[in-house]
Amino acid sequence: MPVNIGLLGLGTVGGGTVNVLQRNADEITRRAGCEIVVTHASARNIQKQRICNTDTIQLSENPLEVVNNPDVAIIVELIGGDSLSKDLVLNAIANGKHIVTANKALIAKHGNEIFKAAQKQGVMVAFEAAVAGGIPIIKAIREGLAGNRIEWLAGIINGTGNFILTEMRDKGRDFSDVLAQAQRLGYAEADPTFDIEGIDAAHKLTILASIAFGIPLQFEKVFTEGITQITQEDVEFASELGYNIKHLGIARNTDKGVELRVHPTLIPKTQLLANVNGVMNAVLVQADAVGQTLYYGAGAGSEATASAVVADLLDVVRAMSADHKNRVPYLAFQSNALSDMPVLSASEMQTAYYLRMQVEDKVGVLSAISHILGHQEISIEALIQKEPKENETLVNLIIVTQKVLESNMLTALEEIEALSSIHGKVTYIRLEHL
């Protein structure tokens, strides 16, 4: 007997999912032991031309018709957002249907509630496609690294931001110029806020951290900083110092608690993550037994994301007949064994820093800055002072520090900016040696 699928959303990923299921039907059947067929789907406009063949699919503009259809065994939610999608998913779970979703906001913000409801009903919720598109990073951490203690992970998990920073570095372009191109190419939405302000990456980091460390989903506690303030000047200075700037999501398990942070980061050019370019994604995981492993690939796109959706469908179909108590837990750890370890505030986190400031070209300036940094127990790793331009008295001073508590750095910056020889705000970007 075939397993009937109800698809909510027939856009880029929905259409790609239909195409992959139809094109690879024989392979998928051999792997699953039965056919997996999209029989019903909803879309806002069922008259719209699609990238897939919908001749054998019953279409509706009302997603509840799909959710409530007794012939549908698995609901694939691909409409995005976290309001309507939440209601539809909880409704489907109440109807005893399994869920596959690519919706990172839904899982990051409402996953705890959804998993609790699913566990009560004995149904599965699969969400591989919610993080890093076609890269099987959730399965890798949850199952492939199950024998390890995950120490930290760092990822380029938003392709739009990575494309912008790559173009700024390689072609010397300004942020606004590259963003406009990203919108024309379809990499960025008309409203790019979620991508360039780090919200999209924070959703994904929330999910990765929960699976890695066995903690509840806590999106509201992720420190989030976007890339809008990165200038071409800083990209060039970072390169001169031997670093590339990447927008990273970092989760670290420390003795005091968990660090959850998304922000621009300088990383040495010699490291693999520094050379992940364009719209590609990558996640680096440090585990106690295996050491470092890197997962790289397409983080978005029609069939790349569909690859993860279909893999989840296969997993769900294979496990449908199993006792739900013996299935792989949603967040890798048993639900009654999640840890209550605290998530650290930004001020409690430790990292190195890149600092750039406009200073007067005169004796004593560097000494005053060094005194302030030393008082806050901040050690200088490297320093560059540029020559003043003709007829100008201000120069760029660039300092790279060793690792320091963020609260100490913020105190030092406040004192440095108060010096009469410092003009304007100090630019600071965090720095990691991964």
C-alpha positions as CSV (number, residue, x, y, z in Angstrom):
1,M,0.0,0.0,0.0
2,P,1.3,3.4,-0.8
3,V,1.7,6.1,1.9
4,N,-0.3,9.2,1.0
5,I,1.3,12.6,1.5
6,G,-0.4,15.9,2.0
7,L,1.7,18.9,1.0
8,L,1.1,22.3,2.5
9,G,2.7,24.8,0.1
10,L,3.6,24.2,-3.6
11,G,6.3,26.9,-4.0
12,T,10.0,26.4,-4.6
13,V,10.5,23.6,-2.0
14,G,7.1,22.1,-2.4
15,G,7.5,21.8,-6.2
16,G,11.0,20.4,-5.8
17,T,9.7,17.8,-3.4
18,V,7.1,16.6,-5.9
19,N,9.8,16.5,-8.6
20,V,12.2,14.4,-6.5
21,L,9.5,12.0,-5.4
22,Q,8.3,11.5,-8.9
23,R,11.7,11.3,-10.6
24,N,13.2,9.0,-8.0
25,A,10.0,7.0,-7.3
26,D,11.6,3.6,-8.0
27,E,14.7,4.3,-5.8
28,I,12.5,5.7,-3.0
29,T,10.2,2.7,-3.1
30,R,13.1,0.3,-2.9
31,R,14.4,2.2,0.2
32,A,11.1,2.7,1.9
33,G,9.5,-0.7,1.1
34,C,6.4,1.0,-0.3
35,E,5.4,3.9,-2.5
36,I,5.4,7.5,-1.2
37,V,2.9,9.5,-3.2
38,V,1.8,13.1,-2.9
39,T,-2.0,12.8,-3.3
40,H,-3.2,16.1,-1.9
41,A,-1.7,19.6,-1.7
42,S,-2.7,23.1,-0.8
43,A,-1.6,26.4,-2.4
44,R,-2.8,30.0,-2.2
45,N,-3.6,30.0,-5.9
46,I,-4.1,26.6,-7.4
47,Q,-4.3,28.2,-10.9
48,K,-0.7,29.3,-10.7
49,Q,1.8,27.7,-13.0
50,R,4.0,25.2,-11.0
51,I,7.6,23.8,-11.4
52,C,6.1,20.3,-10.9
53,N,3.5,18.1,-12.5
54,T,0.3,18.3,-10.4
55,D,-2.0,16.2,-12.7
56,T,-2.3,13.4,-10.1
57,I,-2.5,15.7,-7.1
58,Q,-5.8,16.9,-5.6
59,L,-5.3,20.7,-5.1
60,S,-7.0,23.0,-2.6
61,E,-6.6,26.6,-1.6
62,N,-7.7,25.6,2.0
63,P,-4.8,23.8,3.8
64,L,-7.3,22.5,6.5
65,E,-8.8,20.3,3.8
66,V,-5.5,18.6,3.4
67,V,-4.8,18.4,7.1
68,N,-8.2,16.9,7.9
69,N,-8.3,14.5,5.0
70,P,-8.4,10.9,6.4
71,D,-6.6,9.5,3.4
72,V,-3.4,11.5,4.2
73,A,-0.9,9.8,6.5
74,I,1.9,12.4,6.5
75,I,1.6,16.2,6.3
76,V,4.6,18.1,4.8
77,E,4.5,21.7,6.0
78,L,6.3,24.1,3.6
79,I,4.3,27.3,3.9
80,G,6.7,29.1,6.3
81,G,6.0,31.5,9.0
82,D,5.1,30.5,12.6
83,S,1.5,31.4,13.1
84,L,-0.7,29.6,10.6
85,S,1.8,26.9,10.2
86,K,1.7,26.2,14.0
87,D,-2.1,25.9,14.0
88,L,-2.0,23.6,11.0
89,V,0.7,21.3,12.4
90,L,-1.0,21.0,15.8
91,N,-4.2,20.3,14.0
92,A,-2.6,17.6,12.0
93,I,-1.0,16.1,15.1
94,A,-4.3,16.0,16.8
95,N,-5.6,14.1,13.8
96,G,-2.8,11.5,14.3
97,K,-0.8,12.5,11.3
98,H,3.0,12.5,11.1
99,I,4.8,15.8,10.3
100,V,7.6,16.7,8.0
101,T,8.6,20.4,7.9
102,A,11.3,22.7,6.5
103,N,10.1,25.5,8.8
104,K,13.0,26.7,11.0
105,A,11.0,29.5,12.7
106,L,8.2,27.1,13.5
107,I,10.5,24.6,15.2
108,A,12.8,27.2,16.9
109,K,9.9,29.1,18.4
110,H,7.2,26.5,19.0
111,G,9.1,23.1,18.8
112,N,8.8,22.4,22.5
113,E,5.0,22.6,22.3
114,I,4.8,20.7,19.0
115,F,7.0,17.9,20.2
116,K,5.0,17.5,23.4
117,A,1.8,17.2,21.4
118,A,3.4,14.8,19.0
119,Q,4.7,12.6,21.7
120,K,1.3,12.4,23.4
121,Q,-0.2,11.3,20.0
122,G,2.6,9.0,19.2
123,V,3.4,10.6,15.9
124,M,6.7,11.8,14.4
125,V,7.9,15.3,13.6
126,A,10.9,15.4,11.2
127,F,12.6,18.7,10.4
128,E,16.0,18.0,8.6
129,A,15.2,20.5,5.9
130,A,14.8,23.3,8.5
131,V,18.6,23.7,8.9
132,A,21.1,24.1,6.1
133,G,18.9,23.0,3.3
134,G,20.2,19.7,1.8
135,I,23.0,19.2,4.3
136,P,22.0,16.3,6.6
137,I,23.3,18.1,9.6
138,I,20.5,17.2,12.0
139,K,20.8,13.5,11.3
140,A,24.6,13.7,11.6
141,I,24.5,15.2,15.0
142,R,21.4,13.4,16.3
143,E,22.4,9.9,15.1
144,G,25.9,9.9,13.5
145,L,27.5,11.6,16.5
146,A,25.2,10.0,19.2
147,G,28.2,8.4,21.0
148,N,30.0,11.8,21.4
149,R,29.8,14.7,23.8
150,I,29.4,17.7,21.5
151,E,31.7,20.5,22.7
152,W,30.8,23.2,20.2
153,L,29.6,23.8,16.7
154,A,30.0,26.8,14.4
155,G,28.1,27.2,11.1
156,I,27.6,29.4,8.1
157,I,23.9,28.7,8.0
158,N,22.5,31.6,6.0
159,G,23.4,31.6,2.3
160,T,22.3,35.2,1.7
161,G,24.6,36.7,4.3
162,N,27.5,34.5,3.1
163,F,26.9,35.6,-0.5
164,I,27.1,39.3,0.5
165,L,30.3,38.9,2.5
166,T,31.9,36.8,-0.2
167,E,31.2,39.5,-2.8
168,M,32.4,42.3,-0.5
169,R,35.7,40.4,0.0
170,D,36.3,39.2,-3.6
171,K,35.1,42.1,-5.6
172,G,35.5,45.1,-3.2
173,R,31.8,45.9,-3.3
174,D,29.8,47.7,-0.7
175,F,27.1,46.0,1.4
176,S,24.1,47.8,-0.1
177,D,25.3,47.2,-3.6
178,V,25.6,43.4,-3.0
179,L,22.3,43.2,-1.1
180,A,20.5,44.7,-4.1
181,Q,22.1,42.1,-6.4
182,A,21.1,39.3,-4.0
183,Q,17.5,40.5,-4.1
184,R,17.6,40.5,-7.9
185,L,19.1,37.0,-8.0
186,G,16.4,35.7,-5.6
187,Y,18.9,35.0,-2.8
188,A,17.3,37.7,-0.6
189,E,13.7,38.6,0.0
190,A,12.2,42.1,-0.8
191,D,12.4,42.5,3.0
192,P,15.8,40.9,3.8
193,T,15.7,41.5,7.5
194,F,15.6,37.9,8.6
195,D,18.7,37.1,6.6
196,I,20.9,40.2,7.1
197,E,20.0,40.8,10.8
198,G,20.8,37.1,11.7
199,I,17.3,36.1,12.7
200,D,17.1,33.2,10.2
201,A,20.5,31.9,11.4
202,A,19.4,32.3,15.0
203,H,16.4,30.0,14.3
204,K,18.7,27.4,12.9
205,L,21.3,27.7,15.6
206,T,18.5,27.2,18.2
207,I,17.7,23.9,16.7
208,L,21.3,22.7,16.3
209,A,22.1,23.6,19.9
210,S,19.2,21.7,21.3
211,I,20.1,18.6,19.4
212,A,23.8,18.9,20.2
213,F,23.5,19.6,23.9
214,G,20.1,18.1,24.8
215,I,18.5,21.4,25.9
216,P,15.0,22.8,25.2
217,L,14.6,25.1,22.3
218,Q,15.3,28.6,23.4
219,F,15.3,31.0,20.5
220,E,14.7,34.0,22.6
221,K,18.1,33.5,24.4
222,V,20.2,33.5,21.2
223,F,22.5,36.6,21.0
224,T,21.9,37.9,17.5
225,E,23.8,40.5,15.5
226,G,23.5,41.0,11.7
227,I,26.0,42.1,9.0
228,T,24.6,45.5,8.1
229,Q,27.4,47.3,9.8
230,I,30.2,45.5,8.1
231,T,32.1,47.9,5.8
232,Q,34.4,47.3,2.9
233,E,37.2,48.9,5.0
234,D,36.9,46.2,7.7
235,V,36.8,43.4,5.1
236,E,40.1,44.7,3.7
237,F,41.8,45.2,7.1
238,A,40.6,41.7,8.2
239,S,42.1,40.2,5.0
240,E,45.4,42.1,5.6
241,L,45.6,40.5,9.1
242,G,45.0,37.0,7.6
243,Y,41.2,36.7,8.3
244,N,38.0,36.4,6.4
245,I,34.7,37.8,7.9
246,K,31.9,35.3,8.0
247,H,28.4,35.5,9.6
248,L,28.5,32.5,12.0
249,G,26.1,30.8,14.3
250,I,28.1,29.5,17.3
251,A,26.9,27.2,20.1
252,R,29.4,26.2,22.8
253,N,29.0,24.0,25.8
254,T,31.0,25.5,28.7
255,D,31.4,24.8,32.4
256,K,29.2,27.8,33.2
257,G,26.5,27.2,30.6
258,V,25.7,27.3,26.9
259,E,26.8,30.1,24.6
260,L,24.3,30.7,21.8
261,R,25.4,33.5,19.5
262,V,25.0,34.7,15.9
263,H,27.3,37.5,14.7
264,P,29.9,38.5,12.1
265,T,33.2,36.8,13.0
266,L,36.8,37.0,11.8
267,I,38.2,33.5,11.2
268,P,41.7,32.7,9.9
269,K,41.9,32.2,6.1
270,T,43.6,28.9,6.7
271,Q,40.5,27.3,8.3
272,L,37.9,25.4,6.2
273,L,35.0,27.5,7.2
274,A,36.7,30.7,6.0
275,N,36.7,29.3,2.5
276,V,33.0,28.5,2.3
277,N,31.8,31.0,-0.3
278,G,28.8,32.3,-2.1
279,V,25.4,30.9,-1.0
280,M,26.9,27.7,0.3
281,N,26.4,26.5,3.9
282,A,28.7,24.6,6.2
283,V,28.7,23.5,9.8
284,L,31.8,22.5,11.8
285,V,31.2,20.3,14.8
286,Q,33.7,19.6,17.6
287,A,33.0,16.3,19.5
288,D,35.1,14.6,22.1
289,A,35.5,11.2,20.4
290,V,35.7,12.0,16.7
291,G,37.2,15.5,16.9
292,Q,36.2,18.0,14.2
293,T,33.8,17.1,11.4
294,L,32.6,19.4,8.6
295,Y,29.3,19.3,6.8
296,Y,29.2,21.3,3.6
297,G,26.7,21.8,0.8
298,A,23.7,23.7,-0.6
299,G,21.9,25.5,2.2
300,A,18.8,26.4,0.1
301,G,17.2,25.9,-3.3
302,S,14.3,23.8,-4.7
303,E,15.7,20.3,-4.9
304,A,18.6,20.7,-2.4
305,T,16.0,21.4,0.3
306,A,13.6,18.8,-1.2
307,S,16.4,16.3,-0.8
308,A,16.1,16.7,3.0
309,V,12.3,16.7,2.9
310,V,12.2,13.4,1.0
311,A,14.8,11.9,3.3
312,D,12.6,12.7,6.3
313,L,9.6,11.2,4.5
314,L,11.6,8.0,4.1
315,D,12.6,8.0,7.8
316,V,9.0,8.5,8.9
317,V,7.6,5.8,6.6
318,R,10.2,3.3,7.8
319,A,9.4,4.0,11.4
320,M,5.6,4.3,11.2
321,S,5.1,0.7,12.3
322,A,7.6,1.0,15.2
323,D,6.6,1.6,18.8
324,H,6.8,5.4,19.2
325,K,8.8,4.9,22.4
326,N,11.6,3.3,20.5
327,R,11.9,6.0,17.8
328,V,14.8,8.4,17.6
329,P,13.9,11.3,19.9
330,Y,13.0,14.6,18.2
331,L,15.9,16.5,19.9
332,A,18.3,13.5,20.1
333,F,18.0,13.1,23.8
334,Q,15.0,11.4,25.6
335,S,12.3,14.1,26.3
336,N,12.5,13.4,30.1
337,A,16.3,13.8,30.0
338,L,16.7,17.3,28.6
339,S,19.2,19.4,30.5
340,D,18.3,22.6,32.3
341,M,21.8,24.1,31.9
342,P,21.6,27.9,31.6
343,V,22.1,29.8,28.4
344,L,24.8,32.5,29.1
345,S,24.1,36.2,28.5
346,A,26.2,38.0,25.9
347,S,28.2,39.7,28.7
348,E,29.3,36.3,30.0
349,M,30.6,35.0,26.7
350,Q,34.3,34.9,25.8
351,T,35.9,35.6,22.5
352,A,38.7,37.5,20.9
353,Y,38.1,40.8,19.1
354,Y,39.0,42.9,16.1
355,L,38.9,46.6,16.9
356,R,39.2,49.6,14.5
357,M,39.2,53.1,15.7
358,Q,39.9,56.6,14.2
359,V,42.7,58.2,16.3
360,E,44.7,61.3,16.3
361,D,48.2,60.8,14.9
362,K,50.2,61.9,18.0
363,V,52.4,60.6,20.8
364,G,50.7,58.9,23.7
365,V,47.5,57.7,22.0
366,L,48.5,54.1,21.8
367,S,49.9,54.1,25.4
368,A,46.5,55.4,26.7
369,I,44.6,52.7,24.8
370,S,47.0,50.0,25.9
371,H,46.6,51.1,29.5
372,I,42.8,50.8,29.3
373,L,42.9,47.4,27.7
374,G,45.5,46.2,30.3
375,H,43.3,47.4,33.1
376,Q,40.5,45.2,31.8
377,E,42.9,42.2,31.4
378,I,42.8,42.4,27.6
379,S,45.9,41.3,25.8
380,I,46.8,42.6,22.4
381,E,47.5,39.9,19.8
382,A,48.3,42.2,16.8
383,L,48.2,45.9,15.9
384,I,48.3,47.9,12.7
385,Q,48.4,51.7,12.5
386,K,47.9,53.1,9.0
387,E,49.7,56.2,7.7
388,P,47.6,59.3,7.7
389,K,46.2,60.4,4.3
390,E,47.4,63.7,2.9
391,N,46.1,66.8,4.8
392,E,44.4,64.5,7.4
393,T,45.3,64.2,11.1
394,L,43.3,61.0,11.8
395,V,44.5,57.5,11.2
396,N,43.0,54.0,11.4
397,L,44.3,52.0,14.3
398,I,43.4,48.3,14.2
399,I,43.9,46.0,17.2
400,V,43.4,42.2,17.5
401,T,43.0,41.0,21.0
402,Q,43.2,37.7,22.7
403,K,40.1,36.0,24.2
404,V,38.4,38.1,26.8
405,L,35.1,38.3,28.7
406,E,32.6,40.4,26.7
407,S,31.7,42.5,29.7
408,N,35.3,43.5,30.1
409,M,35.6,44.4,26.4
410,L,32.5,46.6,26.5
411,T,33.8,48.4,29.5
412,A,37.1,49.0,27.8
413,L,35.4,50.3,24.7
414,E,33.4,52.8,26.6
415,E,36.6,54.1,28.3
416,I,38.5,54.2,24.9
417,E,35.7,56.1,23.2
418,A,35.8,58.7,26.0
419,L,39.4,59.6,25.2
420,S,39.8,63.0,23.5
421,S,42.2,61.5,20.9
422,I,39.5,59.0,19.7
423,H,37.0,60.2,17.1
424,G,33.7,58.4,16.8
425,K,32.7,54.9,17.8
426,V,35.1,52.0,17.9
427,T,34.2,49.3,15.4
428,Y,34.4,45.8,17.0
429,I,33.9,42.4,15.5
430,R,34.3,39.1,17.3
431,L,37.1,36.8,16.3
432,E,37.4,33.0,16.6
433,H,40.1,30.4,16.1
434,L,38.0,27.3,15.4
